């Protein structure tokens, strides 16, 4: 596998970023858009090429070493890429979905004055994301990890003239820092335990540890804190809904399809470590289940089209962590893939709606859009069908695999999963019906302005719709007469983990009858939830009450997102504010007293001493001569008094 | 100890006719006269002449030591001092002439504007 081509995959978007970033405002719009789309597409084509090369090979991981990056004592960190099944899957998602979203943005951002800047940031994001998944050690992963966080910050606050958007960007950045600290400590712990950060060496070293060894448990828990931040899990999820302040293609690319799945990628990458730490897996599963339920329940009552999708993303990420928690790594990656398709599609569809509605995001003011936006409606419908887990679209296969594994592991986990799945189906159909069915509820001006998006936006929607519909067929389970190609493809990744802890990999152990029952329960449940939404929002034409109406009881709590933001505000933000006020006054009065005091003393002294400079040259000469005399006296008489004796 | 205590090698008899400390006293006297001149006079040209006197006192001292120690280095040094002094005189006198043209005065006490 040619190392130069591998290097080119992340390098192309980086070059795009450099050109667009440096030439911003001088490069004409068309050229800037073309450049970054070309960079993204180029990466995608190279990724496909590498994928084919890899398929022809023997399926072993390829490591391309470029140079030694950091060498400290016995620790050597190299700049090298690792290409294996996991990296290839992520590469295809990132560059494939990324290219589609780049193309979509050509249309979506066409009226924005920051067009070139936007594409520069998007390219930079692709670069860091590719670095994250291609790096062959934890440090390179961390560099990518931080880089995507930076791009996320830049793009959330892209419209930086709006203060609340800037606050959202800062919130995302700071909450991610909390998680990143855990990740960083995890890397330090890895270095302390294994003396290396290279994946291969760490995983080889891990086989020497017993199952449940405290060292491994500590490392995995610390790494999971990082995943909590990046992948928006309880308690660090509140940044993701606020991140919807960014342009919609950003929400689709960064906050749905790629960046937020970095945490899942990291856990799957470290699957040996996690398989050795059953306690950590339990924690992952519990956090995932809690997040899945919490996100879904908040999504039930949101009225902002992007906020619903944001909480849905939080909830779906929770599902992926449930899968990781029951050691169903393949199922988790499967859901990452299908989720990338349908959630990107949902966001892009929402973007198309927002575009048509003249930047209106409140679904209470929409309605009946299916006639004016037929392509958006059909693709959005397919995505809704997919995310609700209804056959035969992609979400059905991936979600069902997760739920089956959860059932085999713990019935309660499965029950929570089904509950979340019902809510998913309900809030997605609620969104669909409120947006596209019924009567139009917007202003007259908006009604006149309604239009289907241009081709450059609808074509990516159609491609993603096809992928959302058919993407599930890469992982048809055996019970449905499929061969689960994805599992076969990914199986080499888990050989090491299987060798050290076969217990967590024991098959599902479910009879076909049980599996059919599980599928039937989730499908029928989702259908019922969808039907309930249909009755409420189409038959009865009810519309959520405006914000001015006082809500009561549980509804009020859920509508206000369980007051988690307010809780964090009281627990963390306010105390820090108070502390900074105290420290500020300390600086203002105590430190300034010293600094200003010294200044005042020097000023008053110099006011006196400056009188010495009279302007009379003879006085200066006199002073000079006196100085010389004193020096001579000192040197000759005091220090070398014997010289005088000699002389006399 | 101090450089003087070493016995200098073979000094010609004709030089020994005048002991070294005569030269020391002479050049010290010249130097002090120069200093007093610089300090007491206000006319820029007289100050300048006094400075020259100090320079030549130093030159004389250098030559004296050079001869008594049979070391030619100091003589080379004296040539440099003379060359630099000549250049300095050229520049210094030009400045004094310019000052005189502008102020009709060569009193150093007169030019005292450069102060706080």
Interface residues (C-beta under 8 A of the other chain):
Chain A: X610 X611 X613 X614 X615 X616 X617 X618 X621 X622 X625 X640 X642 X643 X646
Chain B: X1 X2 X4 X5 X35 X38 X39 X42 X108 X109 X111 X112 X113 X114 X115 X116
